[in-house]
Amino acid sequence: MRPRVVVAGASGFIGRYLVDAFRAEGADVTTVGRTGDAVWGDTRRITELVDGADLVVNLAGKSVDCRYGARNRAEILRSRVETTRELRDAIRAARRPPRVWCNASTATIYRHAEDRPQTESDGEIGTGFSVSVARAWEAAFFDGDLPGTRRVALRIAIVLGDGSALVPLIRLARLGLGGPHLDGPWFATRRRRAAGTFHEDRHTHGRQRFSWVHIADVLGAIRFVRDHPEIDGVVNVCAPHPTDDRTMMRTLREIVGRRFGVPLPRWMLELGSIAIRTETELVLKSRWVVPARLEGAGYRFVHPELRGALASAVAEHRQRGRQESRNPTSSSARPV
């Protein structure tokens, strides 16, 4: 029989990639989201989909690429915790619960780390808004007893691929603005400190660590976890060779053919983030995370090195651009 896979949050960059990949290998794939084979709020229908499934993958959640105002903060939290709880209730109600449930989490759960890498066993949990969301997300995921289902929280690093957060960096590099992101002093308001959204100046000078993973290895890690019943709990989904921001941007410039990139100091990043409605934490926090459990279990990465991963992602981005230029009515945002 064809394996049955349920992907929740399938309309995003990672979700579309997983749906296409699992269908290409012959799986019967159904989706849960605001649209799809089941929609959030229809727990009965979601229960029908997960009943007897071989694998459930949940990626649902509002993008963190936004300003962290009160409304967005509430939706970032709600969209992760409530959907995870609804899936948990559906799985608990299923007559034949799925064998494996992989739920997205984030490598941002670890502290700003410049001194040593963070593993699943000895990593230190950080503080602030993003960390509080990650903790609540995982708490909802692991809450309660699901004896028939193995649960794995995927602490995913920054994903490289066509359609990811890499795309605006490619554009900046091509414009000659692909220099390192430099931390520095900025104005802290009482409201931002209370909300946990203010990023403290840590004088990293572009040496903040950059943990990443290619989209092909997100798929590979999920397949690996699915096929290794000894793995449960939390798993870092990141490449084995993290770099730093300065090296990452230099490598990206070389791949897109730009010899020079203007360094971007904190004040410029803050003003720019206001203009494009995002937050500087996404490029200034030092994320130094390594995949101890995946490597210890024998997973072999498709893209273990940064240059190859970036080259692959940029090539895919260029190919899509050429396709869209030949067919302007086409769209990369395919419904599922």
C-alpha positions in Angstrom: 0.0 0.0 0.0 1.1 3.6 -0.6 2.4 5.3 2.5 0.1 8.0 3.9 1.5 11.3 4.8 -0.3 14.3 6.3 1.3 17.7 6.0 -0.1 20.6 8.0 0.9 24.1 7.1 1.5 22.9 3.5 1.2 26.3 1.8 4.6 27.7 2.9 8.0 27.3 1.3 8.9 24.1 3.3 5.4 22.6 3.1 5.2 22.9 -0.7 8.6 21.3 -1.0 7.6 18.3 1.2 4.3 17.8 -0.5 5.9 17.7 -3.9 8.7 15.4 -2.7 6.5 12.9 -0.9 4.1 12.7 -3.8 7.0 12.2 -6.2 8.1 9.1 -4.2 4.6 7.7 -4.4 3.0 8.6 -1.1 -0.6 9.5 -0.6 -0.3 13.1 0.7 -3.1 15.1 2.2 -2.9 18.6 3.7 -4.3 20.6 6.6 -4.3 24.4 6.6 -6.5 27.4 5.9 -7.3 25.5 2.7 -6.6 21.9 1.8 -8.1 18.5 2.5 -9.0 19.7 6.0 -9.1 23.1 7.5 -8.2 24.3 11.0 -11.2 24.2 13.2 -12.6 21.0 11.6 -11.1 18.6 14.1 -13.3 15.7 13.0 -12.0 15.9 9.5 -8.4 16.3 10.6 -8.9 13.2 12.7 -10.1 11.3 9.6 -6.9 12.3 7.8 -4.4 11.4 10.5 -6.2 8.1 11.3 -3.9 5.4 9.9 -1.3 7.8 8.6 2.3 6.7 8.5 3.7 10.2 9.1 2.3 13.6 10.2 4.3 16.7 9.7 3.2 20.0 11.1 4.7 23.3 9.9 1.8 25.6 10.6 2.6 29.1 12.0 2.6 32.7 10.9 5.9 33.8 9.4 8.2 35.5 11.8 9.4 37.8 8.9 7.2 40.7 10.2 7.3 43.5 12.8 6.8 42.2 16.3 3.9 44.5 17.3 1.3 43.2 19.7 -1.0 41.9 17.1 1.7 40.0 15.2 3.2 38.6 18.4 -0.2 37.2 19.4 -0.7 35.6 16.0 2.8 34.2 15.8 2.1 32.4 19.2 -1.5 31.5 18.5 -0.9 30.1 15.0 1.7 27.7 16.4 0.2 26.6 19.7 -3.4 26.3 18.7 -2.8 24.3 15.6 -0.4 22.0 17.5 -3.0 21.4 20.1 -5.7 20.7 17.5 -3.5 18.1 15.8 -2.7 16.5 19.2 -6.5 16.3 19.9 -7.1 14.8 16.5 -4.3 12.2 16.9 -5.6 11.3 20.4 -9.1 10.7 18.9 -7.9 8.5 16.0 -8.6 4.8 16.1 -5.3 4.1 14.5 -3.0 6.9 15.5 -0.1 7.9 13.2 3.2 6.1 13.8 5.3 9.3 13.7 4.4 13.0 14.3 7.1 15.5 13.4 6.3 19.0 14.6 8.3 22.1 13.5 10.1 24.0 16.2 13.1 26.4 15.8 16.8 26.6 16.5 16.1 30.1 17.8 15.1 28.5 21.1 18.7 28.4 22.1 20.5 31.5 23.6 22.6 33.9 21.6 25.8 31.8 21.5 29.3 33.0 20.5 31.3 30.8 22.9 30.2 27.2 21.9 27.7 25.3 19.8 24.4 24.2 21.2 23.3 20.6 21.0 20.1 18.9 22.0 21.7 17.5 25.2 23.6 20.6 26.5 22.1 23.5 24.7 21.0 26.4 26.8 17.5 27.9 26.3 17.5 31.6 25.7 15.2 34.5 26.6 13.0 36.9 24.8 9.9 36.8 22.7 11.0 34.3 20.0 12.3 31.9 22.7 9.0 32.1 24.7 7.1 31.2 21.5 9.4 28.2 20.9 9.0 27.0 24.4 5.2 27.3 24.3 5.1 25.5 20.9 7.1 22.6 22.2 5.2 22.4 25.4 1.9 22.1 23.4 3.5 19.4 21.2 4.7 17.2 24.1 1.8 17.7 26.3 -0.3 14.7 27.2 0.1 11.0 26.5 0.0 9.7 22.9 1.1 6.0 23.4 0.7 5.0 19.7 2.6 8.0 18.2 6.3 8.8 18.3 6.8 12.6 18.6 9.8 14.5 17.3 10.2 18.3 17.6 12.3 19.6 14.7 14.5 22.6 15.9 15.0 23.9 12.4 17.8 26.4 11.6 17.6 29.0 8.8 16.5 27.2 5.7 18.3 27.8 2.4 16.4 27.3 -0.8 14.5 29.1 -3.5 11.6 30.8 -1.7 13.3 31.0 1.7 14.7 33.9 3.7 17.7 33.6 1.4 15.9 35.3 -1.5 16.0 38.9 -0.2 19.7 38.4 0.7 20.4 37.4 -2.9 18.8 40.6 -4.0 20.8 42.7 -1.6 24.0 40.9 -2.7 23.3 41.6 -6.4 22.7 45.3 -5.6 26.1 45.6 -3.9 24.5 45.6 -0.4 25.6 42.1 0.6 28.1 43.0 3.3 28.1 41.7 6.9 25.4 42.7 9.3 27.0 44.7 12.1 25.5 45.0 15.5 25.6 48.3 17.4 23.7 50.6 19.7 20.1 51.3 19.1 17.2 52.9 21.0 15.4 50.6 23.5 11.9 51.4 24.5 10.2 50.2 27.7 7.5 48.5 25.6 10.0 46.5 23.5 11.9 45.4 26.5 8.7 44.4 28.3 7.7 42.4 25.2 11.1 40.7 24.9 11.6 41.9 21.3 14.5 44.3 21.8 17.9 42.9 20.6 20.7 43.9 22.8 23.9 45.2 21.2 26.6 42.5 21.4 29.3 44.0 19.3 29.6 40.9 17.1 31.0 42.9 14.1 29.5 40.4 11.7 30.9 37.4 13.5 27.5 36.3 14.9 27.1 32.6 14.2 24.9 31.5 11.3 23.4 28.0 11.6 21.6 26.9 8.4 20.2 23.9 6.6 19.4 23.3 3.0 15.8 22.5 2.2 16.8 19.1 0.8 18.2 18.2 4.2 14.9 19.2 6.0 13.2 16.6 3.9 16.1 14.2 4.4 16.0 14.6 8.2 12.3 14.0 8.3 12.6 10.8 6.3 15.5 9.7 8.5 13.5 10.4 11.7 10.6 8.5 10.2 12.7 5.5 9.5 14.6 5.4 12.8 12.2 4.4 15.6 14.8 5.0 18.3 14.7 8.8 17.7 12.1 10.9 19.6 12.1 14.1 21.6 13.9 17.1 20.1 16.2 17.1 17.1 18.4 19.9 15.7 17.8 20.2 12.0 20.8 22.1 10.8 24.0 21.5 8.8 27.0 20.1 10.6 29.2 23.1 9.7 27.7 26.4 10.8 29.5 29.6 9.7 29.3 33.2 10.7 27.3 36.1 9.1 30.4 37.7 7.5 31.5 34.5 5.8 28.0 33.6 4.7 27.5 37.0 3.0 30.9 36.9 1.4 30.2 33.4 0.0 26.8 34.6 -1.3 28.4 37.6 -3.0 31.0 35.3 -4.7 28.2 33.0 -6.0 26.1 35.9 -7.5 29.2 37.5 -9.0 29.6 40.6 -6.8 33.1 41.3 -5.5 32.0 43.9 -3.0 29.2 44.3 -0.5 28.5 47.4 1.6 28.5 46.5 5.3 25.2 47.1 7.0 25.5 48.7 10.5 22.8 48.4 13.1 21.2 51.8 12.5 20.8 51.0 8.8 19.4 47.6 9.5 16.9 49.0 12.0 15.6 51.6 9.5 15.5 49.1 6.7 13.6 46.6 8.8 11.0 49.2 9.6 10.7 49.9 5.8 10.3 46.2 4.8 8.3 45.2 7.9 10.7 42.8 9.6 13.0 42.5 12.6 16.8 42.8 13.0 16.9 39.8 15.3 16.7 37.6 12.2 20.2 38.6 11.1 21.8 39.8 14.4 21.2 36.9 16.8 24.1 34.5 17.0 22.7 31.0 16.3 25.4 28.4 16.8 23.6 25.0 16.6 24.9 21.6 15.6 23.0 18.4 14.7 24.4 16.1 17.3 21.5 13.6 17.3 21.2 13.3 13.5 25.0 12.8 13.1 25.2 10.4 16.0 22.4 8.3 14.4 24.2 8.2 11.1 22.4 10.8 8.9 24.4 11.9 5.9 23.7 15.4 4.8 23.0 16.2 1.1 24.5 19.6 1.6 27.0 19.6 4.5 29.0 22.6 3.3 27.7 26.2 2.9 29.1 27.0 -0.5 27.4 24.0 -2.1 24.1 24.7 -0.4 24.1 28.4 -1.4 25.1 27.5 -5.0 22.2 25.1 -5.2 19.7 27.5 -3.8 20.9 30.4 -6.1 20.8 28.1 -9.2 17.2 27.2 -8.4 16.3 30.8 -7.9 17.8 31.8 -11.2 16.1 28.9 -13.0 12.7 30.0 -11.6 13.4 33.6 -12.7 14.1 32.4 -16.2 10.9 30.3 -16.3 8.8 33.2 -15.0 10.4 35.6 -17.6 9.4 33.2 -20.4 5.9 32.7 -18.9 5.0 35.9 -16.9 1.6 34.5 -15.9 3.1 31.6 -14.0 3.4 31.7 -10.2 5.7 29.9 -7.8 3.0 29.9 -5.2 1.2 26.7 -6.1 -1.9 25.8 -4.2 -2.0 22.4 -2.4 
